Amino acid sequence: MASSERALNALALFALIVGNLNLQARYSVSAAFDRPIHSSVATLVFSGIVFLGIAKTPSLQHPETWQRRHHDPAAWLDGLKNWRRCCSRPTTFTYLVVSIVARVLLGWGTTRTIQCSWDGIYAFLPFLIAACDHFHVRPTRLPRHADDFDNGDISTRSPVIRFTALALLWGFAVARLCVLAESTAGVICPGGWCLERLTPLVQLSTVLLDAVVISQVARLRQANHDQAGSAWHLLGAVSWASAGALAFLGVWSCLDRVNASANVWLTPLELRDVVLDSALAAFTLVSGVSLLGSLHANLVSLVAAATTVSVLLLSRTFAGTLDVVWSSFAGFVTGLVVFVGFGALLHLCRANLILGVSPVHREYAPSLGRCCAYAAAAFLLVLFPAFFLRAQGPLDPSPAPVMAAGRAESDAWLASAAQSTSLQSAVEVYQQRYGLPPPPNFDKWHAFAVSVNSSVVDTFDQINSDLLPFWAVPPAVLRERTTHLLEHPSLSMGGLLIRGGQTSVSPHVHGTHRWMVDVVDEMVKPFSQWLPDMQLAFNLDDECRISVPAADMVRLVDEAQATRSRLRRQPKQGLVSLFTPAQNPPWNDGFLGADESIWGRWPDSFRVWSKGPIFSQLIATTCPADASANRVRWWDRKASCEGCPSPHMENGFLRNWTLSADLCHQPDLEHLHGFLTSPSAMAASRSLFPVFSQSRVHNFADILYPSPWSFNDKAPYEDDKDMPWEQKLNSVYWRGASSDGFATRGSWQMFLRARFVHLASTIQSTVRRHGVFRLVARDPSGPSVDATNPAPSPPTHLGLVAVNVSFVGSFSRCDGRDCGAEHTTFYGSPSAEPPAALDFQESWRHRHLVDLDGAAFSGRFLPFLRSASLPYRAALFRTWWEERVHPWKHYVPLDLRLGDFWPAVNYFGGVGATDAREIAEAGRQWARKALRKEDMQVYMFRLLLEWGRIVDDERENLGFEVDM
């Protein structure tokens, strides 16, 4: 019997370790942990089924009871009576149910404010269990064997106190090691007094409740082994009762519209994770409860906590961050305490100083201690080589490799952008590049481009990719959909009409946005005579609008290629070189004479998604089914996803700017950008409507066009206020507003601009403590500046990079509570006076200028590029000029997680100052050649010619050929 029991306990211990390892490894990537109510209910239901099944196992019941039940079917009623007796124990039953429900609800609160949590608090579980046992009058005993009854005083407190003190020290060491090894995503924990600041206390309360529940379950399991089935019955009843209470609370909360989506409804991905991980959690829970019948709760909790620590350390080792911890004295000592403390705790368990177990169970305690000690030694052998490998490698990463690759790609693109030297060669290049004849009036466009000395004549891949799916939609349908947009001005669409070569603006445009359509009108007028009749719907909001599901987009692209192939096969003599004078049906302009009631219409094809997360509904659906966005739910807003940026990063710097905008492999960005978290104005459609937008996210299908903001110089660059590179301050500069999205329910804590300012404020506080933030080595070429004082100081012998970053003005795009939280976090107190806005031309006094997305693209990047300063750009939104402005050639690209920003500043503010100046000058010269107003008009002319062909009924026959 003892041999079989040892084998069963060994199997349960193995199951506990394996289950806990898998749960911890999936912690950040499983939606089950973001839906603690659902997963807890499912786990308790699964566990209750297993508990009740075990309770009916013959070996757990008294032999007479089993024989009577086996031979007398009526005796099965005893099971129901046993169930009722379990539920009729008000103290134990109610105590456990209330504790479990409270623990789950507190855990739910922690997940909502995970960015304010403290890692490693779970390591205090052995200490809290020991403390619970210390205050328990009688020790836990297992009176299964006669020799277990002795007169020795096994209730002595001395061993318990030693274990408790050591467990407390071990808990602090683990928590400290977690802090040293953590890699955060940069999501902000708000300042001042707020509920989020209580998250660590809530975490500690959950661990305390865990300790209480585990201790009580252990006493139940060890109370009477001859009637073990009674304890399993009670645990089954507790599990199901707790699940019922949680389910009731979850369903009841759906009355609150805000909580309904988070507490009740699940996406298919969330449902899959909840079922799978709840089954795994139930498996682990049952294994742990089984062990509590033979081993002390302290030993079980210690093994569980140790496996959790091992997952953390392994993940940090593979991420390459733990070696930095070992290299510091504090990290080395902390790690030593963790490992030695774990061995010491195991030794106490091994010596049976705190285990009130029988000698039978003491037999395998030493073997357990040896196995765990061997595992710890093997783990050290894995960790320390990483430190030595780190010591042999470079300490400071350099962007030189990615910079060289980026410049080579840029040079190749520039060589192909204007390779044609005549109209004939331009037509040939067009046909070779796009497999089609150019649209009608291509010669007029070419003459216009040549007349304004356009540096880009042949490469317009952005236009080709933007318009490709529209080839799948019949021209009549495209015309109808355009008119549909203009018939519903409540969608915030502005209309430009071209008839007979003349332009006019739709009367149904709000006055605050009328300037945008007027600027487009001004942009188009010089070449409108060469355009066919058409209507154009321009998006007047910042956010993009068209999100087509992946399956639909694949079908559209396939059909578009088939349509283009028919035009491709058209013989030259069959091509028509003029647009069709009249379409059938013609453009419908009946909406022009509509009264004010037109503003009250809202189309069924668009839905409002403002002030809430949109990743699952509008982003993941545009990705392939096997993409990370559809397979993984990175819910942990505190932890950084080390593997998410790896496809577009190299050596710690951004290598592929185009790929960095693709959200399909970056599920963690769901919580790192205001557009994805809480857009201010978001009315989107999942159908392919022809909407022209100033910028868009990679996964959307809006048609990009040159921004009226840039064409109208809303953020002007005044050359006479700029200064040479040598005279600029070696400082990082940014001023702006929190315009990323609408701050509600704490969403601002994830906004890109807020994360950047918070990151910079950390550096600024370091500056104030130490006088200056020394990022770089010797750089005698420029003056230094204090982070809070823009006035220059005399040059010094050290290269110093100062930080001059701040929000300006009051926060307005927010709910009341969030406005106050933002103000306190960034300005110090609720009553602090916000900094005043500075003149935009102040930017040119600084070498390092940062450009960040707002509600959409930032209108300041082009002025930054025209200046003699070095632009850094972190952006999710893409614009019309993406293909002609190149990272590492004209600006420094940044990942949206901002982990590469300070390494980049470290390089370009110091040893890479020469490279910084070269990039700044290259961007400045290229902006003067390829980003002028004339270049915007060249792009717009080409775009509208291509669009004019797509909406023409004879598009499969339209094409330009040069007369020989």
N, C-alpha and C positions, 0 to 999 in steps of 0.2 A: 504493500500500500504506500509506504514511504517513497519507494522508488518511482512509482507511477505519479505520485503527487509532485515529486521533484521535477519529473519530466514535464508535467503539465504546467508547473510554474515557470520552468525555463522557456517553454513555448509561449506562454503568456508574456513573459518579459521580452522575448524577441519580437512578438507582435506589437507590444507597446512601443518599443524603440523604432521599429520600421514604420509603424503608423504615424508616430509623432514626427519622425524625420520627413516623411512625405507631406504631412500637413504643413510643417514649417517651410519646406521648400516651395510649396504652392501658395504661401501666405499672401504674397503681393500680386500674384497673377490670377487668382481665382476669385470670381465674383461672389462665391459663397461667403467670403469674409466681409464683403461689402453689404451683404444682406443677412446680418446676424439673426434677425427674427426668423426668417425662412429656414436658414440652415440649422438653427437651434431647434426649431420645431421638428424638422425632419430627423435630426440626430436623436432627439429624445424619443420620437416615435419608433425609429429603428432599434434604439437601445432597449426601449420598453418591451418590444417584441422578443428580443433575445433574452432579456432578464426573465420574462415570464416563461419562455421556453426552457431556460435552464432550471427554473423553479420546479418544473415537472419532471426533471431528470431523476430516475429511480435512486441513483446513488446518493442524492442529496436529501432523501427523505428517510424517516425512521423505517426500518424493515417491516414492522408490523403494519404501519400505515400503508406502505407500498403493496404488501400482500393483500390487505383488505381491499384496497382500491383496484388492484389488478383483478381480483375474483368477484368483487361486488360492484357493478356499474353504478349503483346508487351512491357509492362512496365518492364518486366524482363531485358530488355536491359539496364535499369537504373543501374542494378547491375554491368554490365560490365563497364559502364561509371564511376561508383563509384570506381571500382577497378583501372581504369586508372587514376582517379583523385588522388587516394591514392599514386600511383606510381609516379605521376607527381609532388609531393611535394618534390623537391630535398633536401631541408634542412633537414626536419625531417626524410624522408625515407632513404636518403643516410647516414645521421648521425647515425641512428640506425643500419643499415646494417654494416657499417664500424666498429662500436663499437662492435657489436656482433661477427663479424668475427675475429677482433683483439683479443677479449677476449678469444675466443676458441683457437686460435693459441698460445696465451701466456699460456693458461692452458695446452696445449699439451706440451709446453716446460717445464713446471713445472713437469709434470709427468715423463719426461725423466730424470730429476735430482731431484727426490722427496727426496732423502737422504739429500739434502742440504736445504730443505725447513724449514720454521718456522711454527710450529703449532699455531693455534689461530688467524692468521691474518684476518680471515673472521669476527672476532668480531668487526673489525673497520668499518664494513659496515654501521651501524647506524650513526657513526660519519661522514663518508664521504658523506652520503646522506644529513645529516643536514648541512654539509659544502656547498654542492651543492645548497641547498635551501637558505642558507644564502646569497649567491652571486646572487641568482635569484631576480630580482627587485620586481616582484609582487608575493604575496603569492598565493598559490593554493586555489581557492574558488569553492564552489559547489552552484551555483545560482539556486537551484531547488525550493526554497520556498521563499515566499515574506518576511518573517521575517528574512531571511538571509541577506538582504540588510540593513545594518545599517551604521551609520557614524562613528562608533568606529574605532580607528586606530589599526586594527588587524595585521598590518605589523610591529609592534614594534619588534625590534631586541633582546631585553633583554631575553625573554623566549627562543628564538632560541640559543642564546649564552650559556645560562645555560645548555640547553640540549646538545649542541655540546661539551661543556667542560666535562660534566658528561659522555657522550658517549665515549669520548677519554679516560678518566680514566678507564671506564669499559672495553674498548678494550685492554688496557695495562694489566689490571688485569686478563682478560681471557687468554691473550697470556702468561702471567707469570704462570698462573695455568696450562696451557697446557704443558709448559716446565717442571714444577715440576712433573707433573703426567705422562709424556710421558715414554713409554717403547720401546726403539729402538732395531732394529735388529743388530746394529753394522756396517751397511754398511757405508763406509767412504765418507765423503765430502772432496775432495782434498784440499790440502793447497796451499798457494800462490795466485797469481792473475790468475783466470781462470773463464770461463763462468759460471761454476757451482756455484760460489760464488755470482752470481747475482740473484740466484733463489728467495731469499726473496723480492728483488726489483720487480721481475717479478710477484710474488704473490700479492704484494701490488698494482701493476698496474692492475691486473685482478680484484681485489676488487674495485678499483677506477672505472674501466669500468662498473662493475656491478652497482655501485652507479649511474653512469651517465645514464645507460640504464633504471634503475628502476625509477629514477627521471623523465626522459623524458616520460616513459610509464605512470607514475602516472599523469603527466600533460595532456597527451592525454586523459586518461580515465576520468579525472575530468573537462575537458574543456567545454564540451557541452553535457549534459545528454539527451537532446531532440534529438540529433543525435548521440547517442552512437554507432550505427551500423557503422558509418564512422570510428570511432577509431578502432573497431574490424577488419574492412576491412583492414585498414592500418597495423595493427599488423599481420594479416594473410599474407599480401604481404611481409612485412619485414621478417617474419619467412621463407617463401619459398625462397625469394631472398638470404637470408643468407645461407640457406641449399644448394642452388645451387652453391654459391660461394665456400663454404667449400668442396662440393663434387668435384668441378673442381680442387681445389688445391690438394685434396687428390689423385685424379686420376693422375694428372699431376706429382705428386711426385713419382709415380711408375717408372718413367724413371730412378730414382736413385735406383740401385739394393739394397742398404742397407736399404732404406726407404720403399721399395715395400712391404715387408712382414709385416711391422708394420703399414703402412698407408692404405693399400688396402685390402689384403687378411685376412680372418678371419677363425679361426678354428670353428668347430661346437659349442664348449663351448663358445667361444667369441661371436658367432652369437646369441646364446640363451641369453646371458647376455645383449648384446647390445639391442636386441628387448625388453626384459622384463623391463630393467631399463630405457630405453628411454621412454617407455610408462608410467612408473611411474614418471619419471622426467617431462614429458609433463603434466600429471595429476596435479602434484604439481605446475608447472609453470602457468597453466591456473587458478588454485585456487588463486595463488598470484596475478595475473593480475586482476582477478575479485575483489579481496579485495581492490586493488589500486583505484578502482572507488569510494570507500566510506571511506576508512581509509587512513591516511597519510602514506607515504612510510616509514617514520621512525618507525612507529608502526609495520608495516608488516615486515620490515627487522629485528627489534628487536626480534619479535617472532621467525623468522626463525633462527637467530643467537643463541637464547636461546635454541631452540630444538637441535641444533648442539652441544652446550656445554653439554646439558643433556646427549646426547648419549656418549660423551667422558667420562663424570664423571661416568656414570653407567658402562661402559665397564671397566674402571679402578677399580671401586669398586669390580666388580665380579672377576677381575684378581688379587685382593688383593694388589694392589699397592697404591691406593688412601689413605689408612689409614696411610701410611708412610708420605704422604704429610700433612695430618691433624695434625700429631704428631709434626711437626716442627712449630716454631713460624711464619716463613715467609709463610709457606703454609696455616696456619690457618688464618692469616691476609688477605692473597690474596683471599682465599675462601670467607671470610666475605665480602670483597669489591665486589666480583663478585655477591653474592646474594643480598646484600644491594643495590648495584648499580643498579642491575636489577629492584628491587622494586622501587627505586627512579625514574628510567627512566619511568617505568609504571605509576608512580604517575604524572609525568609531562604530559604524554599522557592523563591520566585520567582527569587531571585538564584542559585539552584542551588548554594548553599554547602555543602549537606549532601546533595544529590541526586547519586548516582553514576549519572546517566542520560546518554543520548546527546543530541547536539544536536537530534535529531529531536523528542525529548520536551521539550526546553527551549522549543520553539516555542510550545507552548500553556500553559506554566507562567505567563507574565505575564498571559495572558487569564484564567486561573483566579484569579490574585491580584486582578485588577481586579474580576471578578464578585463574589468574596467581600467585597472592600472595599465595593463598592456595596451589597451585601446588609447589611453591618454598618451602613452609613450609614442605609439605609432603616429598619433595626431601631431605631436611635436615634431616628429621627423618630417612630416609633410609641410609644417608651417615654416620652420627655420630655414630650409633651403631657399624659400622664396625671399627671405631677407638677404641672404648672401648673393642671390642672383641680382637682387635690386642694387646691392652695393657695387656690383661690377658694371651696371648699366648707367646710362646718363640720368642725372637727377632732374634736369630741366629739359622738357621736350622743346623741340624747335619746329617751327612751321616751314623750314627750308624745303623739305621734300615735296610737300603739297603745294608750296608756292611755286616751285619749279615746274611741277606738272600743270598747275593752273595757267601759268604764263605760256607754256607750250601749246595748250589747248586754245588759249586766246589768240595767239599768233596764227594758228592754223585757221581759226574762224575768220579773223580779219583778212587773211589772204584770199578767202573765198567770198567775202562779202561784196566785193566790187571787182570781180575778175573780168567781167564783160567790159568791152570798150566801145560798143556801138549797140544800136537797137537790134541789129541782126544777132549779135552774140548774146545780148540779153534774152532774146526769145529762145535761143538755143539752150542757154543755161537754165532757163525756166522749165523748158520741156525735159531736160535731163534731170533736174532736181525734183520736179513734182509729177512728171509723167503725163502732163496735160498741156494743151496749147494755152497761152495766156488769155485772159478775158478780153473782150472788146475794149477799144480805146487804150490798150496797153501802150501804144506809141505816145499817146498824150501824157500818160503817167510818166513814161520814161523821159520825155522831153522836160516835164516839170522837175523830175528828180535831178536831171543834169543841170537844169538852169539854176538850181539852188545849191549846186555842188554837194549833193548827198554822198556821204561816205559809204552808204549801204544801198546797193542797187539790186543785188542778186539773192540775198539771204533773208527770207521772210517766213521762216518755218513756223513762227508763232501764229501767223495768220492762217497758214495751211492747217495746223493742228486744231486751232479754234473752230474753224468752219467745217472741218471734215465731217462730223456727224450730221450736219444739216443737209448734206447731199442725200441723206436717206429719207428726208421728209419732202413730199411733193411741194413744188413752189406755191400752189394755191393754198395749201395748208399753212405754209410759213407766212404768207401774206395775211391769212385769216388770224393766225396767232399774234402777229404783230399788232393788227388792229384791235384784237381782244385786249392786249396789254394797254393800249392807249385809250380804250373805252372804259378802263378802270383806273383812273388817276389816283384812287385811294391806295394803289399798290406802290405809290411813289415812283411813277414812271413819267419821264418827260419825252415828248414827241418832237422829232424833227422831220418835216415833210419836204421832199424834193419833187417838184413838178415842173416839167419843161425847162429844166436846168436852173430853176429858181428855188431858193430855200425859204421855209417859213417854220415858225415854232407853234406847236399846239397850244391853244389858249388854256388848256387845263393843266397848268403847272403852278404849284404853290410859289408865292412871291419870294420866299426865303431860298428857293432852289432855282428860281428862274434864271439866275445868272449863269448856271451851269449849261443850260441848253443854249443860252445866248452865245456863250463862248464857243460851244460846238458849232453853232451856226457861223460864227466868225471864222472858225478853223476851216470849214468846208467851202465857204463861198468862192475862194479863188479857183476852184476846180469843179464846182457844182455843174457847170455847163456840160461836162463830159460824163455826168452820171445819169443813169436811167431814172425814171420815176420810181420812188420808193418811200416807204415810211420806216422810221427807225425809232425804237423804244430804248431810251437811255435810263439806266438805273440811277435814281437820285439819292439812294441811301448809300451808306458806306459799305455795308455788307453785301457779299455776292448772293445770288438768288436761285441758281439752277443746280439741283443735285439729282442726277440721273442714276438710278441703281445700276450696278455693274453689269448684270445680265442684259438689261435694256441697252446699255451703251455698247456692249459687244455686238449685239444685233444691229444697232444703228450703224456702227462702223463697217460691219460686213456689207450691209446694204449700200452704204455710201461708196465703198470701194467698187461694188458692182455697177453703180450709176456712173462713176467716173471712168470705169473701164469702157463703158459704151461710148463716152466722149473720146476716150483715148483711141478707140478703133475707128473713129470717124475719119474718112479720107480728107486730105487738105482741101480738095475742091468742094467737099460737102460742108465745110465750115462756114458759118454765118458770122461776119465780123461786126455786125451791128446789133445792139440790144433790140428786143421786140418792142415796137411802139406802144402796143396795147396788150395787156394781159387779160386772161379769161379764167375766172372773173377778175375784174379790175380791182385796184386798191379801193377799199371802202373808207370814205372820209365823212360819213354821216355823223360821227361823234363830234365833229368840229363845232356843230351848231347846238350841241346839247346844253341844257341849263345846269344850274348848280346841283340838281338832283343826281348828276352823274357821279358826284363825290360819295354818295351813299351806297354805291354798288361795291360788292366784294365777290370776286370769282371763286368758284369751288376748286379751281386748279391750284390755288395758293393757300398756304396755311401759315399762321403766325407762330414762330418759335422763339420769340423774344424772351429774355430774362430767365433762361433755363438752359441746361446742357443740351447739346445737339449732336454729340459725337455718335451715339448709337443709332440715331434716327437718320442723320443726313450725311455722315462721313463713312461709317462702317459699311453702310449699304452700297456705297460706290466702290468698295474694294472687292477683290476676288474672294471666293469663299474660303480659300486656304490662307488668306493673309492674316497677319497677327492681329489686326483690328477686329477680325471675326472669330479668332480662336482664343484670344487672351483678353482678360479684363484687368488692366493695371489700375486697381482702385486705390492703392496706397499712395496718397498724395505726399507723404513725407519722404519715402524712399525713392532713390533714383533708379531708373531702369538702365542697368549697365549695357545690356545687349540691344536696346531699342535703337540707339543712334549708330551702332557699329557699321551698318551698311554704307553710311555716307561719311564716316569719320576715319581718319588715319593719323596715328601717332598723337591723338588727342586734339586734332584740329579738323575743321570741316573740309572734306575732300571733294564731295559731289554736291554742289549747291542745288541742282535740279532735284536730285533724289531726296535731299533734306526737306523738301516741301511735301513729299508724298507721305500722307498720314497713315497709309495702310500698314507700314511696318513700325509705326510709332504709337502704340495704344496709350503710352504714358502721357502724351501731349493732350489727351482729353482734359487733364487738370492743370495745364500749364499755359493756357492762352485764353484771353477774355472772349474771343469770338467763339471758341468751342465750349466755354463754360457758361457764359451769360451774355449773349449778344444784345446790344441795345435795341436794335430794330431789325428783326429778322422775319421776313415774309418770303418763304421759299416754296418752290414747286419741284416735284419729282418728274415732271414732264419736260421735254426739250423745247423750251420757249426761246425765241431769239432776243435775248436781253444783252445789251451792251453795257459793260461795267468797267469802271476805272481800274479795278484790281479784283483778283479772285484767289481763292484757295485752290491748290492743285486738284483736289477732288471734285471741284465744281465745273460746270460747263458754260459759264458766262463767256461772252465774246469780249475780249480786251480791246480797249481803244485808248488813245492818248488822253491823259487826264486834263479836264478843264482847269483844275487847280494849278497844274504846272504850266499850261499854255498861257494862263492869265497872270502868272508870276505872283501867286498869293503869298508865297514865301520867297521874297526876292533875294538875290545875291547882289550885293553892291561891291564891285571890284575895288573901288577906291578906299573901302574900309577894311580890306584884307591886308595882310602883311606877309613878308617873306617867312619861310620856314624857320630860319635861324632866330627870328624875333618872337616867334610864338612861344607860349608857355607850354612846358612839357607836362600837360595835365589832361585828364579825362573830363569832358564837359558834356552835360545833358541838362536841359530844362524842358519841362512839358507838363501836361495834365494827364490825369488818370482816365483816359478816354477809350481804353481797351474794350470795355463792355459796360453793362449796367450792374453795379455792385449790389447784390441782394443775397441774404443768407450766407454771408462770408465769402462770396465768389471772388471778390477783389483780391483775396489772399493768393489767388492763383494767376492773376493777370501778369502778363509779361513785363509791363512797365513797373508795376509795383514790386515784382521780384527783383528787377534790376536796381531800383532805387534802394530797396532794402539791402541788397548785396553791397551796394556802394556805401550805404550808411555804416555797415560793419567796418569797411575800410576806413571811413572817415573817423569813426571812434578810435581806431588804432592810431590814426594820425594825431588825434588830440592827446592820446596817452603818451605817445613816443615822440611827438614833435614832427615827425615826417614818416611817410610810408615808403620804405626803401624797397622798391620792386626790382631795381635793376642795378647793374654795375656802372662803371665809369661812363659818363656821357657829358663832356664839358661844353657841348654845343648850344645848350639852351638854358634859360633861366628857370628857377623853381617858383612854385606858388603854393600858398597854403590852401588847403581843401575848402575852407570856408571864406577865403578872402581872394577875390579875383585880381587884386592888385599884384603886379609882379614884384619879385624880390631879386636881388643881385644873383648872378650865376654862382654856383658853388663847384667844388671839385668833384662832387658826386652826382651821378645821374639820378634825379628824383622825379617820380611820377606822382603828381598830386591828383586828388579826386574832387571834382566840383560838380556834384550831381544833386538835384533836388526837384521835387514837384513844386509847382507854383499855384497860387490862388486856392480857393476853396474847392472842396469836392462836391460835385453836383450830380453826377450820374450815379446815384445811389439811393437806397432807402435810408430812413432816418438813423437807425442803429448803425448801419454800415458807414454812413457818412461820418458819424462820430468816431467810429473805430479807426477809419482811415486817417482822420485828422490827428487822433492821439498817437497812432503808430508812427506817422511820418513827421509830425510837427512837435511831438513831445507831450502835449497836454490838450485837453478839450478847449481851453481858452487861449492857446498860443496863436499868435498872429501869423498867418501863412505868408511865406515869402512872396514878394511882388515879382511879376514877370519882368524879365530883362529884354532889352532890345535884341532882336534876332541877330543883328550884326555883331553882337558880343561873341558869337560863336567863333568868329575868325581869329580870335586871340589865342585859341587853344589848338594844340596839335592833334589831339585825339577826340574826334566827334562821333558820338554814338547815335545811330538811327534805329528806332524801334517801331514796330507796328502800333497803330492806335486802334480805332474801331475797324480800320482796314489798313491800307498802305499808308506810309508816312509821306507827307508832301515835302519833307525837308531833305530827303536824300539827294535829289538833283542839285539843290544849292550847295549841299555839302560836297558833292562831287566837283562842282565848278570852283570850289575854293582851293586854297593851297594847303588845307589840312587833310588829315588822313581819316576817311570815313570807315566806321565799323558798322556792320549791318546785321541785325537779327530780325528775320521776317518770315512769317508764314504766307503772307499775301504776295502774289506775283503780279507784275505790271507788263505793259506792252514792250518795255525796253529790256526785259530780262535777257534776251538772246544777244544783245549787243553790248551790254555792260557786264564785265567778267570778274568773278572773284579772284583775288590774289594778283590780278593785273591792275584793276581800277579801284578796288576797295578790299577790306578785310571781312570775310564772311564769318558769321557767328552762329553756332547752334542755338536753338531756342531754349535749351536748358541753361545756357550761359556758363557752363563749366569751362569753356575754352576762352572766355573773355580775358580773365586776368593773366593766364599764360600768354595770350597774344599781346596784351599791354606790356607784360614783362619783357617780351622780345622786342617789340617795335619801339618801346620807350627806352631801350638800352642798347644792347649789342646789335639789334636790328634796326637802329635808327636810320641807317643809309637805305635799307629796304623800304622803310616807312616813307621816307621822302620820295623815293622812286615811284612807289604806288600812288602817293598823293599827286605827284606831278603827272603821271600817266593818266590818272582819272580826270584831272583838270584839263589836260589837252584833248582827251577824247570827248569830254562833255562839250567842249567848244566846237567840235567837228560833227558829232553825231547825235546830240541831244538838244539841238536848237529848236525853235518853234517851226522852222522850215522842215526839220526832220520829222516832227510830229505830223505835219501836213502831208509829207511824202508817205508816211505810214498810213494815215487816214485815207488818203486818196487810193492807195493800193487796196486797203481793206474794203472800201465801199465798192470798188470795181469788182472785186471777187464776190462780195455779197450781192451785188446787182445781178451777176450771172446766176447765182444759186436760186434767187427768187424769180428768175425768168422762166416762163413756160417752155422755152426752147433751149434750156441750158445744156442739153446733151448735144446740141449742134453749134453752140456758141464758142468761138475761139478766134484769136488774132493771128494773122499770118503776115509776114513782111512781103510787100510787093517787090519782086526781083526785077 
